[in-house]
């Protein structure tokens, strides 16, 4: 594992109709300081999200999906 010293940008393979009816690819940037930045390709507006918030949302989403399968499961 290496430390993050400079921003890393990646573009999605597929296009998604997130903001507009026409699907657009999403660019995700991982910044030092544990911040994710999302934007639509060829657009300037950006949305910032701390990695801790994204990780917590992923864990809670997984628990909600798989927790229903367990008998007597408690929901978070």
Secondary structure, DSSP 8 states (H G I E B T S, - for coil): -----S-EEEE-SS-B-SSSSS-B-EEEEEETTTEEEEEETT----EEEEHHHHHHHHHHHHHHHHHTTSTT----
